[in-house]
Amino acid sequence: MVAFAEQFALVTLGLAILVAVVRLVKGPTLPDRVVAMDLMGALVVGFIVVLAAATRVRAALDAAIVIALIAFVATVAYATYIQRGHPE
Amino acid sequence: MTDVITALLWIVGSAFAFLAALGVLRMPDVFTRMQASTKASTLGLGCFLIGAALQFGDFVSIIRLVSIGAFIFLTTPVSAHVIARASYKADVPLWDGTVLDERRNAGATGAPADRSR
């Protein structure tokens, strides 16, 4: 049961990351790309958490913490950049 | 029993995560995309974290999972607000079907709209 749920979650998260990459490539403005990147950060954190729980690798949780931190700082930095008047 | 709950939580969480990505792809402008991705991905990630905590079951892992959850739940609304504010001030076009832009209306009726940084 858990094995099936793990596979389902990993495949669905991979598809979701691909859909976010489509928006990252297409996005007409820079804020669209930043939103897609922020969502990809959250999806990668979920992917790592599921993988760590399925394979019992506790060290992977530290990687998830670091990725969540970097995604937040990157989003705030991009927002400051956009607000200074460089919309493209 | 915990296995069944974990499997249900992971399936529900992956459905929410996929809906968040679909919203980012299909919504018409930055602001609607931002709100779709923020809410749905936070809920999906919460489901993943609770399921993983049930699977691990030891103190060290649960502390880390709770700290991931607390960090995500605190920072996702902040980053969504910051990016929406920055894109409004950078004059990113709203969707054609937008019915209410309260900041611009406030500027028209006398209260100065602060569009300088």
N, CA and C atoms of all chains as a GROMACS GRO file, in nm:
protein
  615
    1MET      N    1   0.084  -0.121   0.000
    1MET     CA    2   0.000   0.000   0.000
    1MET      C    3   0.087   0.126   0.000
    2VAL      N    4   0.185   0.129   0.094
    2VAL     CA    5   0.273   0.245   0.098
    2VAL      C    6   0.361   0.250  -0.026
    3ALA      N    7   0.403   0.132  -0.074
    3ALA     CA    8   0.488   0.129  -0.193
    3ALA      C    9   0.415   0.188  -0.312
    4PHE      N   10   0.285   0.151  -0.328
    4PHE     CA   11   0.208   0.208  -0.439
    4PHE      C   12   0.192   0.360  -0.422
    5ALA      N   13   0.160   0.403  -0.298
    5ALA     CA   14   0.142   0.547  -0.275
    5ALA      C   15   0.271   0.622  -0.301
    6GLU      N   16   0.386   0.560  -0.263
    6GLU     CA   17   0.515   0.625  -0.287
    6GLU      C   18   0.538   0.645  -0.437
    7GLN      N   19   0.514   0.536  -0.514
    7GLN     CA   20   0.535   0.548  -0.658
    7GLN      C   21   0.441   0.650  -0.720
    8PHE      N   22   0.313   0.646  -0.677
    8PHE     CA   23   0.215   0.741  -0.730
    8PHE      C   24   0.258   0.884  -0.700
    9ALA      N   25   0.301   0.908  -0.574
    9ALA     CA   26   0.338   1.044  -0.535
    9ALA      C   27   0.461   1.090  -0.612
   10LEU      N   28   0.560   1.000  -0.630
   10LEU     CA   29   0.682   1.043  -0.699
   10LEU      C   30   0.653   1.075  -0.846
   11VAL      N   31   0.570   0.990  -0.911
   11VAL     CA   32   0.539   1.014  -1.052
   11VAL      C   33   0.459   1.144  -1.066
   12THR      N   34   0.360   1.164  -0.976
   12THR     CA   35   0.279   1.285  -0.988
   12THR      C   36   0.361   1.411  -0.961
   13LEU      N   37   0.453   1.403  -0.862
   13LEU     CA   38   0.537   1.519  -0.835
   13LEU      C   39   0.630   1.547  -0.952
   14GLY      N   40   0.681   1.442  -1.017
   14GLY     CA   41   0.764   1.463  -1.134
   14GLY      C   42   0.688   1.531  -1.246
   15LEU      N   43   0.562   1.487  -1.269
   15LEU     CA   44   0.479   1.552  -1.371
   15LEU      C   45   0.452   1.697  -1.335
   16ALA      N   46   0.427   1.723  -1.205
   16ALA     CA   47   0.399   1.860  -1.162
   16ALA      C   48   0.521   1.949  -1.184
   17ILE      N   49   0.641   1.894  -1.157
   17ILE     CA   50   0.762   1.973  -1.180
   17ILE      C   51   0.778   2.004  -1.329
   18LEU      N   52   0.745   1.905  -1.414
   18LEU     CA   53   0.753   1.929  -1.558
   18LEU      C   54   0.655   2.039  -1.602
   19VAL      N   55   0.533   2.037  -1.546
   19VAL     CA   56   0.433   2.139  -1.580
   19VAL      C   57   0.483   2.277  -1.536
   20ALA      N   58   0.547   2.282  -1.418
   20ALA     CA   59   0.602   2.410  -1.371
   20ALA      C   60   0.716   2.455  -1.461
   21VAL      N   61   0.794   2.361  -1.513
   21VAL     CA   62   0.903   2.399  -1.605
   21VAL      C   63   0.846   2.459  -1.734
   22VAL      N   64   0.730   2.405  -1.780
   22VAL     CA   65   0.666   2.463  -1.898
   22VAL      C   66   0.634   2.610  -1.875
   23ARG      N   67   0.579   2.642  -1.755
   23ARG     CA   68   0.549   2.782  -1.725
   23ARG      C   69   0.677   2.863  -1.712
   24LEU      N   70   0.782   2.801  -1.657
   24LEU     CA   71   0.910   2.871  -1.642
   24LEU      C   72   0.966   2.910  -1.777
   25VAL      N   73   0.949   2.823  -1.878
   25VAL     CA   74   1.001   2.853  -2.010
   25VAL      C   75   0.910   2.950  -2.084
   26LYS      N   76   0.777   2.931  -2.072
   26LYS     CA   77   0.682   3.012  -2.148
   26LYS      C   78   0.665   3.151  -2.091
   27GLY      N   79   0.661   3.160  -1.956
   27GLY     CA   80   0.617   3.277  -1.881
   27GLY      C   81   0.641   3.410  -1.948
   28PRO      N   82   0.536   3.487  -1.980
   28PRO     CA   83   0.560   3.609  -2.057
   28PRO      C   84   0.639   3.715  -1.979
   29THR      N   85   0.626   3.720  -1.848
   29THR     CA   86   0.700   3.821  -1.772
   29THR      C   87   0.789   3.752  -1.669
   30LEU      N   88   0.880   3.832  -1.612
   30LEU     CA   89   0.970   3.776  -1.510
   30LEU      C   90   0.896   3.726  -1.384
   31PRO      N   91   0.794   3.797  -1.332
   31PRO     CA   92   0.723   3.744  -1.215
   31PRO      C   93   0.661   3.606  -1.239
   32ASP      N   94   0.614   3.578  -1.362
   32ASP     CA   95   0.563   3.444  -1.391
   32ASP      C   96   0.671   3.338  -1.368
   33ARG      N   97   0.791   3.369  -1.416
   33ARG     CA   98   0.900   3.272  -1.399
   33ARG      C   99   0.936   3.255  -1.253
   34VAL      N  100   0.932   3.367  -1.177
   34VAL     CA  101   0.966   3.357  -1.034
   34VAL      C  102   0.863   3.272  -0.960
   35VAL      N  103   0.734   3.290  -0.995
   35VAL     CA  104   0.630   3.209  -0.930
   35VAL      C  105   0.650   3.061  -0.962
   36ALA      N  106   0.683   3.031  -1.088
   36ALA     CA  107   0.705   2.891  -1.126
   36ALA      C  108   0.825   2.834  -1.051
   37MET      N  109   0.930   2.916  -1.033
   37MET     CA  110   1.049   2.866  -0.962
   37MET      C  111   1.019   2.841  -0.815
   38ASP      N  112   0.938   2.930  -0.754
   38ASP     CA  113   0.900   2.912  -0.614
   38ASP      C  114   0.820   2.782  -0.596
   39LEU      N  115   0.725   2.760  -0.690
   39LEU     CA  116   0.647   2.636  -0.684
   39LEU      C  117   0.737   2.514  -0.702
   40MET      N  118   0.837   2.524  -0.791
   40MET     CA  119   0.927   2.410  -0.810
   40MET      C  120   1.006   2.380  -0.684
   41GLY      N  121   1.043   2.485  -0.609
   41GLY     CA  122   1.110   2.462  -0.482
   41GLY      C  123   1.025   2.381  -0.386
   42ALA      N  124   0.897   2.419  -0.372
   42ALA     CA  125   0.807   2.346  -0.282
   42ALA      C  126   0.788   2.202  -0.330
   43LEU      N  127   0.777   2.181  -0.463
   43LEU     CA  128   0.756   2.046  -0.514
   43LEU      C  129   0.879   1.959  -0.491
   44VAL      N  130   0.998   2.018  -0.506
   44VAL     CA  131   1.121   1.940  -0.484
   44VAL      C  132   1.133   1.902  -0.336
   45VAL      N  133   1.093   1.993  -0.246
   45VAL     CA  134   1.094   1.958  -0.104
   45VAL      C  135   1.002   1.839  -0.077
   46GLY      N  136   0.881   1.841  -0.136
   46GLY     CA  137   0.790   1.728  -0.118
   46GLY      C  138   0.847   1.599  -0.174
   47PHE      N  139   0.911   1.607  -0.291
   47PHE     CA  140   0.973   1.490  -0.354
   47PHE      C  141   1.079   1.430  -0.262
   48ILE      N  142   1.165   1.516  -0.205
   48ILE     CA  143   1.272   1.466  -0.119
   48ILE      C  144   1.214   1.404   0.008
   49VAL      N  145   1.108   1.465   0.064
   49VAL     CA  146   1.049   1.412   0.187
   49VAL      C  147   0.990   1.273   0.162
   50VAL      N  148   0.917   1.257   0.050
   50VAL     CA  149   0.860   1.125   0.021
   50VAL      C  150   0.970   1.022  -0.002
   51LEU      N  151   1.074   1.062  -0.076
   51LEU     CA  152   1.183   0.968  -0.104
   51LEU      C  153   1.256   0.929   0.024
   52ALA      N  154   1.277   1.027   0.114
   52ALA     CA  155   1.345   0.998   0.240
   52ALA      C  156   1.262   0.904   0.327
   53ALA      N  157   1.130   0.925   0.330
   53ALA     CA  158   1.045   0.838   0.413
   53ALA      C  159   1.038   0.698   0.355
   54ALA      N  160   1.044   0.686   0.221
   54ALA     CA  161   1.033   0.554   0.160
   54ALA      C  162   1.162   0.474   0.174
   55THR      N  163   1.277   0.543   0.167
   55THR     CA  164   1.405   0.471   0.175
   55THR      C  165   1.470   0.479   0.311
   56ARG      N  166   1.405   0.549   0.407
   56ARG     CA  167   1.455   0.563   0.545
   56ARG      C  168   1.591   0.632   0.551
   57VAL      N  169   1.617   0.724   0.462
   57VAL     CA  170   1.741   0.801   0.466
   57VAL      C  171   1.712   0.932   0.538
   58ARG      N  172   1.757   0.943   0.664
   58ARG     CA  173   1.720   1.061   0.742
   58ARG      C  174   1.799   1.184   0.699
   59ALA      N  175   1.920   1.163   0.645
   59ALA     CA  176   2.004   1.277   0.606
   59ALA      C  177   1.940   1.359   0.495
   60ALA      N  178   1.850   1.296   0.415
   60ALA     CA  179   1.789   1.370   0.305
   60ALA      C  180   1.698   1.480   0.356
   61LEU      N  181   1.648   1.469   0.479
   61LEU     CA  182   1.561   1.574   0.532
   61LEU      C  183   1.636   1.706   0.547
   62ASP      N  184   1.768   1.697   0.580
   62ASP     CA  185   1.847   1.820   0.589
   62ASP      C  186   1.855   1.890   0.453
   63ALA      N  187   1.868   1.810   0.347
   63ALA     CA  188   1.869   1.869   0.213
   63ALA      C  189   1.737   1.939   0.184
   64ALA      N  190   1.626   1.880   0.230
   64ALA     CA  191   1.496   1.943   0.208
   64ALA      C  192   1.488   2.077   0.280
   65ILE      N  193   1.541   2.084   0.402
   65ILE     CA  194   1.541   2.210   0.477
   65ILE      C  195   1.619   2.316   0.400
   66VAL      N  196   1.738   2.278   0.350
   66VAL     CA  197   1.823   2.374   0.280
   66VAL      C  198   1.755   2.424   0.153
   67ILE      N  199   1.687   2.333   0.080
   67ILE     CA  200   1.622   2.376  -0.044
   67ILE      C  201   1.507   2.472  -0.015
   68ALA      N  202   1.432   2.446   0.094
   68ALA     CA  203   1.323   2.538   0.130
   68ALA      C  204   1.379   2.677   0.162
   69LEU      N  205   1.490   2.681   0.236
   69LEU     CA  206   1.553   2.809   0.270
   69LEU      C  207   1.597   2.885   0.146
   70ILE      N  208   1.667   2.815   0.054
   70ILE     CA  209   1.721   2.882  -0.064
   70ILE      C  210   1.608   2.933  -0.153
   71ALA      N  211   1.498   2.856  -0.164
   71ALA     CA  212   1.387   2.899  -0.249
   71ALA      C  213   1.326   3.028  -0.194
   72PHE      N  214   1.312   3.037  -0.062
   72PHE     CA  215   1.253   3.159  -0.005
   72PHE      C  216   1.343   3.279  -0.029
   73VAL      N  217   1.472   3.264  -0.001
   73VAL     CA  218   1.564   3.378  -0.018
   73VAL      C  219   1.570   3.420  -0.165
   74ALA      N  220   1.568   3.323  -0.257
   74ALA     CA  221   1.573   3.357  -0.399
   74ALA      C  222   1.448   3.433  -0.440
   75THR      N  223   1.330   3.392  -0.389
   75THR     CA  224   1.208   3.462  -0.427
   75THR      C  225   1.210   3.606  -0.379
   76VAL      N  226   1.254   3.627  -0.253
   76VAL     CA  227   1.258   3.764  -0.200
   76VAL      C  228   1.359   3.848  -0.278
   77ALA      N  229   1.473   3.790  -0.315
   77ALA     CA  230   1.573   3.864  -0.391
   77ALA      C  231   1.519   3.902  -0.528
   78TYR      N  232   1.450   3.809  -0.596
   78TYR     CA  233   1.392   3.841  -0.727
   78TYR      C  234   1.285   3.948  -0.715
   79ALA      N  235   1.207   3.944  -0.605
   79ALA     CA  236   1.103   4.046  -0.588
   79ALA      C  237   1.165   4.184  -0.573
   80THR      N  238   1.275   4.193  -0.496
   80THR     CA  239   1.344   4.321  -0.484
   80THR      C  240   1.394   4.370  -0.620
   81TYR      N  241   1.447   4.277  -0.698
   81TYR     CA  242   1.498   4.310  -0.832
   81TYR      C  243   1.386   4.360  -0.922
   82ILE      N  244   1.270   4.294  -0.919
   82ILE     CA  245   1.158   4.336  -1.003
   82ILE      C  246   1.109   4.473  -0.960
   83GLN      N  247   1.102   4.496  -0.829
   83GLN     CA  248   1.046   4.620  -0.779
   83GLN      C  249   1.133   4.740  -0.814
   84ARG      N  250   1.263   4.718  -0.836
   84ARG     CA  251   1.348   4.829  -0.873
   84ARG      C  252   1.331   4.872  -1.016
   85GLY      N  253   1.244   4.802  -1.093
   85GLY     CA  254   1.213   4.850  -1.226
   85GLY      C  255   1.284   4.778  -1.338
   86HIS      N  256   1.302   4.649  -1.324
   86HIS     CA  257   1.355   4.569  -1.435
   86HIS      C  258   1.255   4.458  -1.464
   87PRO      N  259   1.139   4.490  -1.524
   87PRO     CA  260   1.034   4.388  -1.538
   87PRO      C  261   1.070   4.278  -1.635
   88GLU      N  262   1.168   4.296  -1.722
   88GLU     CA  263   1.201   4.186  -1.815
   88GLU      C  264   1.336   4.127  -1.783
   89MET      N  265  -0.221   0.017   1.003
   89MET     CA  266  -0.308   0.134   1.012
   89MET      C  267  -0.233   0.262   0.971
   90THR      N  268  -0.112   0.278   1.028
   90THR     CA  269  -0.036   0.397   0.988
   90THR      C  270  -0.001   0.392   0.840
   91ASP      N  271   0.020   0.268   0.787
   91ASP     CA  272   0.052   0.258   0.645
   91ASP      C  273  -0.065   0.308   0.559
   92VAL      N  274  -0.187   0.271   0.600
   92VAL     CA  275  -0.304   0.314   0.522
   92VAL      C  276  -0.318   0.466   0.526
   93ILE      N  277  -0.299   0.524   0.647
   93ILE     CA  278  -0.312   0.670   0.659
   93ILE      C  279  -0.204   0.739   0.577
   94THR      N  280  -0.080   0.685   0.584
   94THR     CA  281   0.029   0.744   0.506
   94THR      C  282  -0.002   0.740   0.357
   95ALA      N  283  -0.052   0.624   0.310
   95ALA     CA  284  -0.080   0.613   0.166
   95ALA      C  285  -0.188   0.712   0.125
   96LEU      N  286  -0.294   0.724   0.207
   96LEU     CA  287  -0.400   0.820   0.173
   96LEU      C  288  -0.346   0.962   0.170
   97LEU      N  289  -0.265   0.998   0.272
   97LEU     CA  290  -0.212   1.135   0.279
   97LEU      C  291  -0.122   1.165   0.160
   98TRP      N  292  -0.040   1.068   0.120
   98TRP     CA  293   0.051   1.092   0.008
   98TRP      C  294  -0.026   1.107  -0.123
   99ILE      N  295  -0.132   1.027  -0.140
   99ILE     CA  296  -0.209   1.038  -0.265
   99ILE      C  297  -0.283   1.171  -0.270
  100VAL      N  298  -0.344   1.210  -0.155
  100VAL     CA  299  -0.413   1.340  -0.153
  100VAL      C  300  -0.313   1.454  -0.175
  101GLY      N  301  -0.196   1.443  -0.110
  101GLY     CA  302  -0.096   1.549  -0.125
  101GLY      C  303  -0.045   1.561  -0.266
  102SER      N  304  -0.025   1.447  -0.335
  102SER     CA  305   0.023   1.459  -0.472
  102SER      C  306  -0.085   1.515  -0.563
  103ALA      N  307  -0.214   1.487  -0.532
  103ALA     CA  308  -0.320   1.550  -0.611
  103ALA      C  309  -0.317   1.701  -0.595
  104PHE      N  310  -0.299   1.749  -0.470
  104PHE     CA  311  -0.293   1.894  -0.449
  104PHE      C  312  -0.171   1.955  -0.517
  105ALA      N  313  -0.056   1.886  -0.509
  105ALA     CA  314   0.065   1.941  -0.571
  105ALA      C  315   0.048   1.951  -0.722
  106PHE      N  316  -0.015   1.849  -0.783
  106PHE     CA  317  -0.035   1.855  -0.927
  106PHE      C  318  -0.133   1.965  -0.964
  107LEU      N  319  -0.238   1.983  -0.880
  107LEU     CA  320  -0.333   2.092  -0.908
  107LEU      C  321  -0.265   2.228  -0.900
  108ALA      N  322  -0.170   2.242  -0.807
  108ALA     CA  323  -0.097   2.369  -0.797
  108ALA      C  324  -0.020   2.396  -0.925
  109ALA      N  325   0.050   2.293  -0.976
  109ALA     CA  326   0.126   2.311  -1.099
  109ALA      C  327   0.034   2.340  -1.217
  110LEU      N  328  -0.083   2.272  -1.220
  110LEU     CA  329  -0.179   2.295  -1.328
  110LEU      C  330  -0.234   2.437  -1.322
  111GLY      N  331  -0.256   2.488  -1.199
  111GLY     CA  332  -0.303   2.625  -1.185
  111GLY      C  333  -0.199   2.723  -1.235
  112VAL      N  334  -0.072   2.697  -1.206
  112VAL     CA  335   0.033   2.787  -1.254
  112VAL      C  336   0.039   2.785  -1.406
  113LEU      N  337   0.010   2.669  -1.467
  113LEU     CA  338   0.015   2.664  -1.613
  113LEU      C  339  -0.107   2.730  -1.677
  114ARG      N  340  -0.226   2.713  -1.619
  114ARG     CA  341  -0.349   2.749  -1.689
  114ARG      C  342  -0.408   2.884  -1.651
  115MET      N  343  -0.372   2.939  -1.532
  115MET     CA  344  -0.435   3.064  -1.490
  115MET      C  345  -0.390   3.180  -1.579
  116PRO      N  346  -0.471   3.287  -1.589
  116PRO     CA  347  -0.446   3.388  -1.693
  116PRO      C  348  -0.340   3.493  -1.661
  117ASP      N  349  -0.317   3.532  -1.535
  117ASP     CA  350  -0.214   3.634  -1.512
  117ASP      C  351  -0.134   3.602  -1.386
  118VAL      N  352  -0.036   3.687  -1.356
  118VAL     CA  353   0.060   3.656  -1.249
  118VAL      C  354  -0.011   3.636  -1.115
  119PHE      N  355  -0.109   3.721  -1.086
  119PHE     CA  356  -0.167   3.722  -0.952
  119PHE      C  357  -0.250   3.597  -0.926
  120THR      N  358  -0.330   3.555  -1.025
  120THR     CA  359  -0.407   3.432  -1.008
  120THR      C  360  -0.315   3.310  -1.004
  121ARG      N  361  -0.210   3.311  -1.085
  121ARG     CA  362  -0.113   3.200  -1.082
  121ARG      C  363  -0.048   3.189  -0.946
  122MET      N  364  -0.009   3.305  -0.891
  122MET     CA  365   0.059   3.307  -0.762
  122MET      C  366  -0.031   3.251  -0.654
  123GLN      N  367  -0.160   3.286  -0.657
  123GLN     CA  368  -0.245   3.239  -0.549
  123GLN      C  369  -0.276   3.090  -0.564
  124ALA      N  370  -0.287   3.040  -0.688
  124ALA     CA  371  -0.308   2.896  -0.707
  124ALA      C  372  -0.188   2.818  -0.653
  125SER      N  373  -0.068   2.860  -0.690
  125SER     CA  374   0.050   2.783  -0.651
  125SER      C  375   0.070   2.788  -0.500
  126THR      N  376   0.049   2.904  -0.437
  126THR     CA  377   0.076   2.918  -0.294
  126THR      C  378  -0.012   2.827  -0.210
  127LYS      N  379  -0.144   2.839  -0.226
  127LYS     CA  380  -0.234   2.767  -0.136
  127LYS      C  381  -0.226   2.617  -0.159
  128ALA      N  382  -0.239   2.575  -0.286
  128ALA     CA  383  -0.246   2.431  -0.310
  128ALA      C  384  -0.114   2.362  -0.275
  129SER      N  385   0.000   2.428  -0.305
  129SER     CA  386   0.126   2.358  -0.276
  129SER      C  387   0.153   2.351  -0.127
  130THR      N  388   0.108   2.452  -0.049
  130THR     CA  389   0.126   2.446   0.096
  130THR      C  390   0.047   2.328   0.154
  131LEU      N  391  -0.079   2.313   0.110
  131LEU     CA  392  -0.161   2.203   0.163
  131LEU      C  393  -0.103   2.068   0.122
  132GLY      N  394  -0.058   2.056  -0.004
  132GLY     CA  395   0.000   1.929  -0.048
  132GLY      C  396   0.124   1.893   0.029
  133LEU      N  397   0.210   1.994   0.053
  133LEU     CA  398   0.333   1.967   0.127
  133LEU      C  399   0.302   1.928   0.271
  134GLY      N  400   0.198   1.990   0.331
  134GLY     CA  401   0.157   1.950   0.466
  134GLY      C  402   0.117   1.803   0.470
  135CYS      N  403   0.041   1.757   0.370
  135CYS     CA  404   0.002   1.615   0.364
  135CYS      C  405   0.126   1.526   0.353
  136PHE      N  406   0.223   1.564   0.268
  136PHE     CA  407   0.344   1.483   0.255
  136PHE      C  408   0.420   1.475   0.387
  137LEU      N  409   0.428   1.587   0.457
  137LEU     CA  410   0.507   1.589   0.582
  137LEU      C  411   0.442   1.504   0.689
  138ILE      N  412   0.307   1.509   0.702
  138ILE     CA  413   0.242   1.427   0.804
  138ILE      C  414   0.257   1.279   0.771
  139GLY      N  415   0.243   1.245   0.642
  139GLY     CA  416   0.262   1.105   0.603
  139GLY      C  417   0.403   1.055   0.632
  140ALA      N  418   0.503   1.139   0.603
  140ALA     CA  419   0.642   1.098   0.629
  140ALA      C  420   0.668   1.086   0.779
  141ALA      N  421   0.606   1.175   0.860
  141ALA     CA  422   0.624   1.166   1.004
  141ALA      C  423   0.566   1.036   1.058
  142LEU      N  424   0.451   0.992   1.001
  142LEU     CA  425   0.394   0.864   1.043
  142LEU      C  426   0.485   0.749   1.003
  143GLN      N  427   0.551   0.760   0.886
  143GLN     CA  428   0.639   0.652   0.843
  143GLN      C  429   0.766   0.643   0.926
  144PHE      N  430   0.828   0.759   0.956
  144PHE     CA  431   0.952   0.755   1.033
  144PHE      C  432   0.925   0.714   1.178
  145GLY      N  433   0.846   0.796   1.248
  145GLY     CA  434   0.806   0.760   1.382
  145GLY      C  435   0.910   0.782   1.490
  146ASP      N  436   1.032   0.828   1.457
  146ASP     CA  437   1.129   0.854   1.564
  146ASP      C  438   1.144   1.005   1.583
  147PHE      N  439   1.199   1.040   1.699
  147PHE     CA  440   1.196   1.180   1.744
  147PHE      C  441   1.278   1.271   1.652
  148VAL      N  442   1.399   1.225   1.614
  148VAL     CA  443   1.490   1.311   1.537
  148VAL      C  444   1.427   1.350   1.403
  149SER      N  445   1.367   1.251   1.334
  149SER     CA  446   1.309   1.279   1.204
  149SER      C  447   1.186   1.369   1.217
  150ILE      N  448   1.106   1.344   1.324
  150ILE     CA  449   0.983   1.424   1.337
  150ILE      C  450   1.017   1.569   1.366
  151ILE      N  451   1.126   1.592   1.445
  151ILE     CA  452   1.170   1.730   1.469
  151ILE      C  453   1.204   1.798   1.337
  152ARG      N  454   1.276   1.727   1.249
  152ARG     CA  455   1.313   1.789   1.122
  152ARG      C  456   1.191   1.814   1.034
  153LEU      N  457   1.099   1.716   1.031
  153LEU     CA  458   0.981   1.734   0.947
  153LEU      C  459   0.896   1.850   0.998
  154VAL      N  460   0.884   1.862   1.131
  154VAL     CA  461   0.805   1.974   1.185
  154VAL      C  462   0.871   2.107   1.154
  155SER      N  463   1.007   2.110   1.158
  155SER     CA  464   1.072   2.238   1.127
  155SER      C  465   1.057   2.272   0.979
  156ILE      N  466   1.061   2.172   0.890
  156ILE     CA  467   1.033   2.201   0.748
  156ILE      C  468   0.892   2.258   0.734
  157GLY      N  469   0.795   2.193   0.801
  157GLY     CA  470   0.656   2.239   0.789
  157GLY      C  471   0.638   2.379   0.842
  158ALA      N  472   0.697   2.408   0.958
  158ALA     CA  473   0.682   2.542   1.016
  158ALA      C  474   0.745   2.646   0.924
  159PHE      N  475   0.863   2.614   0.869
  159PHE     CA  476   0.930   2.711   0.781
  159PHE      C  477   0.847   2.737   0.656
  160ILE      N  478   0.796   2.629   0.593
  160ILE     CA  479   0.718   2.648   0.471
  160ILE      C  480   0.589   2.726   0.500
  161PHE      N  481   0.521   2.690   0.611
  161PHE     CA  482   0.395   2.757   0.641
  161PHE      C  483   0.416   2.904   0.674
  162LEU      N  484   0.534   2.940   0.727
  162LEU     CA  485   0.559   3.081   0.757
  162LEU      C  486   0.606   3.158   0.634
  163THR      N  487   0.688   3.096   0.548
  163THR     CA  488   0.750   3.174   0.442
  163THR      C  489   0.670   3.177   0.312
  164THR      N  490   0.584   3.078   0.286
  164THR     CA  491   0.511   3.079   0.159
  164THR      C  492   0.418   3.200   0.145
  165PRO      N  493   0.338   3.236   0.248
  165PRO     CA  494   0.257   3.358   0.234
  165PRO      C  495   0.342   3.483   0.217
  166VAL      N  496   0.456   3.488   0.287
  166VAL     CA  497   0.542   3.607   0.276
  166VAL      C  498   0.596   3.621   0.135
  167SER      N  499   0.645   3.511   0.077
  167SER     CA  500   0.702   3.523  -0.057
  167SER      C  501   0.593   3.552  -0.159
  168ALA      N  502   0.472   3.498  -0.140
  168ALA     CA  503   0.363   3.527  -0.234
  168ALA      C  504   0.326   3.675  -0.227
  169HIS      N  505   0.318   3.730  -0.106
  169HIS     CA  506   0.285   3.872  -0.091
  169HIS      C  507   0.392   3.959  -0.156
  170VAL      N  508   0.518   3.924  -0.131
  170VAL     CA  509   0.628   4.007  -0.181
  170VAL      C  510   0.630   4.006  -0.334
  171ILE      N  511   0.607   3.890  -0.394
  171ILE     CA  512   0.616   3.884  -0.539
  171ILE      C  513   0.495   3.952  -0.603
  172ALA      N  514   0.376   3.943  -0.539
  172ALA     CA  515   0.259   4.009  -0.594
  172ALA      C  516   0.275   4.161  -0.586
  173ARG      N  517   0.328   4.210  -0.473
  173ARG     CA  518   0.348   4.354  -0.455
  173ARG      C  519   0.448   4.406  -0.557
  174ALA      N  520   0.558   4.332  -0.574
  174ALA     CA  521   0.660   4.377  -0.668
  174ALA      C  522   0.606   4.378  -0.810
  175SER      N  523   0.527   4.275  -0.848
  175SER     CA  524   0.481   4.273  -0.987
  175SER      C  525   0.372   4.377  -1.009
  176TYR      N  526   0.291   4.410  -0.905
  176TYR     CA  527   0.195   4.520  -0.925
  176TYR      C  528   0.268   4.652  -0.944
  177LYS      N  529   0.370   4.675  -0.865
  177LYS     CA  530   0.442   4.803  -0.876
  177LYS      C  531   0.524   4.811  -1.003
  178ALA      N  532   0.562   4.696  -1.059
  178ALA     CA  533   0.635   4.699  -1.186
  178ALA      C  534   0.540   4.704  -1.305
  179ASP      N  535   0.409   4.730  -1.281
  179ASP     CA  536   0.308   4.744  -1.386
  179ASP      C  537   0.295   4.620  -1.474
  180VAL      N  538   0.298   4.504  -1.412
  180VAL     CA  539   0.268   4.382  -1.487
  180VAL      C  540   0.119   4.383  -1.518
  181PRO      N  541   0.079   4.360  -1.645
  181PRO     CA  542  -0.062   4.373  -1.681
  181PRO      C  543  -0.151   4.272  -1.608
  182LEU      N  544  -0.270   4.323  -1.564
  182LEU     CA  545  -0.369   4.234  -1.504
  182LEU      C  546  -0.446   4.162  -1.615
  183TRP      N  547  -0.520   4.059  -1.575
  183TRP     CA  548  -0.601   3.983  -1.671
  183TRP      C  549  -0.712   4.074  -1.724
  184ASP      N  550  -0.755   4.053  -1.851
  184ASP     CA  551  -0.859   4.137  -1.910
  184ASP      C  552  -0.990   4.128  -1.834
  185GLY      N  553  -1.019   4.014  -1.773
  185GLY     CA  554  -1.145   3.997  -1.702
  185GLY      C  555  -1.142   4.045  -1.559
  186THR      N  556  -1.038   4.115  -1.516
  186THR     CA  557  -1.031   4.164  -1.379
  186THR      C  558  -1.140   4.268  -1.356
  187VAL      N  559  -1.218   4.251  -1.246
  187VAL     CA  560  -1.329   4.343  -1.224
  187VAL      C  561  -1.295   4.450  -1.121
  188LEU      N  562  -1.192   4.431  -1.036
  188LEU     CA  563  -1.168   4.528  -0.930
  188LEU      C  564  -1.018   4.541  -0.907
  189ASP      N  565  -0.969   4.665  -0.917
  189ASP     CA  566  -0.829   4.694  -0.885
  189ASP      C  567  -0.830   4.801  -0.778
  190GLU      N  568  -0.828   4.760  -0.651
  190GLU     CA  569  -0.854   4.855  -0.542
  190GLU      C  570  -0.746   4.959  -0.530
  191ARG      N  571  -0.623   4.925  -0.561
  191ARG     CA  572  -0.516   5.024  -0.548
  191ARG      C  573  -0.534   5.136  -0.649
  192ARG      N  574  -0.572   5.102  -0.775
  192ARG     CA  575  -0.587   5.207  -0.875
  192ARG      C  576  -0.710   5.292  -0.846
  193ASN      N  577  -0.820   5.229  -0.799
  193ASN     CA  578  -0.940   5.305  -0.765
  193ASN      C  579  -0.912   5.401  -0.651
  194ALA      N  580  -0.830   5.358  -0.553
  194ALA     CA  581  -0.796   5.447  -0.443
  194ALA      C  582  -0.723   5.570  -0.495
  195GLY      N  583  -0.638   5.554  -0.596
  195GLY     CA  584  -0.570   5.669  -0.652
  195GLY      C  585  -0.666   5.762  -0.723
  196ALA      N  586  -0.772   5.708  -0.790
  196ALA     CA  587  -0.863   5.792  -0.867
  196ALA      C  588  -0.953   5.876  -0.777
  197THR      N  589  -0.987   5.828  -0.657
  197THR     CA  590  -1.083   5.899  -0.573
  197THR      C  591  -1.015   5.988  -0.471
  198GLY      N  592  -0.889   6.020  -0.487
  198GLY     CA  593  -0.828   6.119  -0.400
  198GLY      C  594  -0.716   6.066  -0.315
  199ALA      N  595  -0.732   5.947  -0.255
  199ALA     CA  596  -0.623   5.893  -0.174
  199ALA      C  597  -0.507   5.860  -0.267
  200PRO      N  598  -0.389   5.912  -0.241
  200PRO     CA  599  -0.279   5.891  -0.335
  200PRO      C  600  -0.235   5.745  -0.337
  201ALA      N  601  -0.228   5.688  -0.456
  201ALA     CA  602  -0.176   5.551  -0.470
  201ALA      C  603  -0.024   5.559  -0.476
  202ASP      N  604   0.041   5.486  -0.390
  202ASP     CA  605   0.186   5.491  -0.383
  202ASP      C  606   0.244   5.396  -0.485
  203ARG      N  607   0.277   5.448  -0.603
  203ARG     CA  608   0.334   5.360  -0.706
  203ARG      C  609   0.482   5.385  -0.725
  204SER      N  610   0.542   5.468  -0.636
  204SER     CA  611   0.687   5.484  -0.642
  204SER      C  612   0.748   5.381  -0.551
  205ARG      N  613   0.803   5.280  -0.590
  205ARG     CA  614   0.866   5.179  -0.505
  205ARG      C  615   0.788   5.154  -0.378
   0.00000   0.00000   0.00000
